C-alpha cells in the first residue's frame, strides 16, 4: 500500500504530467490514505 502511494506521489510531483492527471493522482492518494487509516 505504501509503495503505491509513493509511486502516485512521485507521478503527481512530476512536471511531465498534465494538470488534470496531477489532480487525479492526488485524489487517489487521499482515498488511499483514508482507506489505510481505517
N, CA, C and O atoms as a Tinker XYZ file with bonds, in Angstrom:
   152  protein
     1  N      0.846000   -1.201000    0.000000    73     2
     2  CA     0.000000    0.000000    0.000000    64     1     3
     3  C      0.883000    1.253000    0.000000    63     2     4     5
     4  O      0.646000    2.199000   -0.751000    81     3
     5  N      1.897000    1.235000    0.853000    73     3     6
     6  CA     2.774000    2.404000    0.964000    64     5     7
     7  C      3.508000    2.676000   -0.348000    63     6     8     9
     8  O      3.636000    3.825000   -0.770000    81     7
     9  N      3.985000    1.617000   -0.984000    73     7    10
    10  CA     4.720000    1.780000   -2.243000    64     9    11
    11  C      3.835000    2.399000   -3.313000    63    10    12    13
    12  O      4.285000    3.240000   -4.092000    81    11
    13  N      2.572000    1.978000   -3.350000    73    11    14
    14  CA     1.632000    2.510000   -4.339000    64    13    15
    15  C      1.424000    4.006000   -4.130000    63    14    16    17
    16  O      1.395000    4.780000   -5.087000    81    15
    17  N      1.280000    4.402000   -2.869000    73    15    18
    18  CA     1.071000    5.820000   -2.548000    64    17    19
    19  C      2.292000    6.632000   -2.960000    63    18    20    21
    20  O      2.165000    7.707000   -3.547000    81    19
    21  N      3.472000    6.113000   -2.649000    73    19    22
    22  CA     4.701000    6.823000   -3.008000    64    21    23
    23  C      4.815000    6.967000   -4.521000    63    22    24    25
    24  O      5.236000    8.008000   -5.026000    81    23
    25  N      4.438000    5.913000   -5.239000    73    23    26
    26  CA     4.507000    5.931000   -6.698000    64    25    27
    27  C      3.590000    7.023000   -7.254000    63    26    28    29
    28  O      3.975000    7.774000   -8.149000    81    27
    29  N      2.371000    7.100000   -6.710000    73    27    30
    30  CA     1.412000    8.109000   -7.157000    64    29    31
    31  C      1.907000    9.504000   -6.798000    63    30    32    33
    32  O      1.746000   10.450000   -7.569000    81    31
    33  N      2.511000    9.617000   -5.620000    73    31    34
    34  CA     3.015000   10.912000   -5.175000    64    33    35
    35  C      4.094000   11.413000   -6.134000    63    34    36    37
    36  O      4.121000   12.592000   -6.486000    81    35
    37  N      4.978000   10.513000   -6.551000    73    35    38
    38  CA     6.039000   10.880000   -7.489000    64    37    39
    39  C      5.426000   11.340000   -8.810000    63    38    40    41
    40  O      5.872000   12.327000   -9.396000    81    39
    41  N      4.408000   10.626000   -9.274000    73    39    42
    42  CA     3.742000   10.987000  -10.532000    64    41    43
    43  C      3.081000   12.359000  -10.417000    63    42    44    45
    44  O      3.069000   13.131000  -11.376000    81    43
    45  N      2.533000   12.658000   -9.240000    73    43    46
    46  CA     1.843000   13.928000   -9.038000    64    45    47
    47  C      2.828000   15.093000   -9.082000    63    46    48    49
    48  O      2.514000   16.168000   -9.593000    81    47
    49  N      4.017000   14.864000   -8.542000    73    47    50
    50  CA     5.030000   15.918000   -8.491000    64    49    51
    51  C      5.713000   16.101000   -9.846000    63    50    52    53
    52  O      6.208000   17.183000  -10.163000    81    51
    53  N      5.733000   15.034000  -10.637000    73    51    54
    54  CA     6.412000   15.079000  -11.935000    64    53    55
    55  C      5.847000   16.191000  -12.826000    63    54    56    57
    56  O      4.643000   16.227000  -13.079000    81    55
    57  N      6.706000   17.092000  -13.302000    73    55    58
    58  CA     6.276000   18.207000  -14.154000    64    57    59
    59  C      5.823000   17.740000  -15.537000    63    58    60    61
    60  O      5.206000   18.499000  -16.284000    81    59
    61  N      6.130000   16.491000  -15.870000    73    59    62
    62  CA     5.760000   15.955000  -17.183000    64    61    63
    63  C      4.274000   15.618000  -17.240000    63    62    64    65
    64  O      3.694000   15.518000  -18.321000    81    63
    65  N      3.666000   15.446000  -16.073000    73    63    66
    66  CA     2.246000   15.094000  -16.033000    64    65    67
    67  C      1.395000   16.337000  -16.262000    63    66    68    69
    68  O      1.785000   17.447000  -15.898000    81    67
    69  N      0.248000   16.140000  -16.860000    73    67    70
    70  CA    -0.660000   17.260000  -17.096000    64    69    71
    71  C     -1.348000   17.649000  -15.794000    63    70    72    73
    72  O     -1.396000   16.850000  -14.859000    81    71
    73  N     -1.881000   18.866000  -15.720000    73    71    74
    74  CA    -2.548000   19.335000  -14.508000    64    73    75
    75  C     -3.693000   18.427000  -14.114000    63    74    76    77
    76  O     -3.898000   18.148000  -12.932000    81    75
    77  N     -4.444000   17.962000  -15.109000    73    75    78
    78  CA    -5.599000   17.103000  -14.826000    64    77    79
    79  C     -5.139000   15.792000  -14.196000    63    78    80    81
    80  O     -5.754000   15.298000  -13.251000    81    79
    81  N     -4.062000   15.239000  -14.723000    73    79    82
    82  CA    -3.530000   13.965000  -14.222000    64    81    83
    83  C     -3.047000   14.129000  -12.783000    63    82    84    85
    84  O     -3.246000   13.245000  -11.949000    81    83
    85  N     -2.417000   15.258000  -12.502000    73    83    86
    86  CA    -1.909000   15.514000  -11.152000    64    85    87
    87  C     -3.060000   15.539000  -10.146000    63    86    88    89
    88  O     -2.980000   14.915000   -9.088000    81    87
    89  N     -4.129000   16.264000  -10.480000    73    87    90
    90  CA    -5.281000   16.342000   -9.579000    64    89    91
    91  C     -5.872000   14.955000   -9.361000    63    90    92    93
    92  O     -6.262000   14.602000   -8.248000    81    91
    93  N     -5.933000   14.178000  -10.432000    73    91    94
    94  CA    -6.488000   12.824000  -10.362000    64    93    95
    95  C     -5.656000   11.967000   -9.408000    63    94    96    97
    96  O     -6.207000   11.214000   -8.605000    81    95
    97  N     -4.326000   12.084000   -9.497000    73    95    98
    98  CA    -3.437000   11.308000   -8.635000    64    97    99
    99  C     -3.583000   11.728000   -7.180000    63    98   100   101
   100  O     -3.566000   10.878000   -6.290000    81    99
   101  N     -3.724000   13.017000   -6.927000    73    99   102
   102  CA    -3.877000   13.496000   -5.555000    64   101   103
   103  C     -5.164000   12.965000   -4.944000    63   102   104   105
   104  O     -5.207000   12.648000   -3.755000    81   103
   105  N     -6.213000   12.867000   -5.756000    73   103   106
   106  CA    -7.483000   12.319000   -5.269000    64   105   107
   107  C     -7.290000   10.858000   -4.877000    63   106   108   109
   108  O     -7.791000   10.419000   -3.841000    81   107
   109  N     -6.567000   10.107000   -5.702000    73   107   110
   110  CA    -6.304000    8.692000   -5.418000    64   109   111
   111  C     -5.521000    8.564000   -4.116000    63   110   112   113
   112  O     -5.822000    7.701000   -3.291000    81   111
   113  N     -4.521000    9.417000   -3.928000    73   111   114
   114  CA    -3.696000    9.382000   -2.720000    64   113   115
   115  C     -4.567000    9.644000   -1.495000    63   114   116   117
   116  O     -4.426000    8.969000   -0.476000    81   115
   117  N     -5.468000   10.622000   -1.593000    73   115   118
   118  CA    -6.345000   10.952000   -0.472000    64   117   119
   119  C     -7.217000    9.762000   -0.104000    63   118   120   121
   120  O     -7.364000    9.431000    1.072000    81   119
   121  N     -7.795000    9.119000   -1.116000    73   119   122
   122  CA    -8.652000    7.957000   -0.880000    64   121   123
   123  C     -7.838000    6.819000   -0.272000    63   122   124   125
   124  O     -8.299000    6.140000    0.646000    81   123
   125  N     -6.629000    6.613000   -0.784000    73   123   126
   126  CA    -5.768000    5.535000   -0.290000    64   125   127
   127  C     -5.389000    5.783000    1.162000    63   126   128   129
   128  O     -5.392000    4.856000    1.972000    81   127
   129  N     -5.062000    7.031000    1.497000    73   127   130
   130  CA    -4.689000    7.371000    2.870000    64   129   131
   131  C     -5.849000    7.117000    3.819000    63   130   132   133
   132  O     -5.657000    6.579000    4.910000    81   131
   133  N     -7.043000    7.499000    3.413000    73   131   134
   134  CA    -8.227000    7.295000    4.254000    64   133   135
   135  C     -8.462000    5.799000    4.469000    63   134   136   137
   136  O     -8.770000    5.364000    5.579000    81   135
   137  N     -8.316000    5.026000    3.407000    73   135   138
   138  CA    -8.517000    3.578000    3.497000    64   137   139
   139  C     -7.480000    2.949000    4.417000    63   138   140   141
   140  O     -7.792000    2.027000    5.171000    81   139
   141  N     -6.256000    3.442000    4.356000    73   139   142
   142  CA    -5.174000    2.892000    5.172000    64   141   143
   143  C     -5.406000    3.186000    6.656000    63   142   144   145
   144  O     -5.081000    2.368000    7.516000    81   143
   145  N     -5.964000    4.349000    6.942000    73   143   146
   146  CA    -6.195000    4.738000    8.338000    64   145   147
   147  C     -7.350000    3.957000    8.954000    63   146   148   149
   148  O     -7.373000    3.720000   10.162000    81   147
   149  N     -8.299000    3.564000    8.129000    73   147   150
   150  CA    -9.472000    2.859000    8.642000    64   149   151
   151  C     -9.101000    1.460000    9.106000    63   150   152
   152  O     -9.964000    0.715000    9.571000    81   151
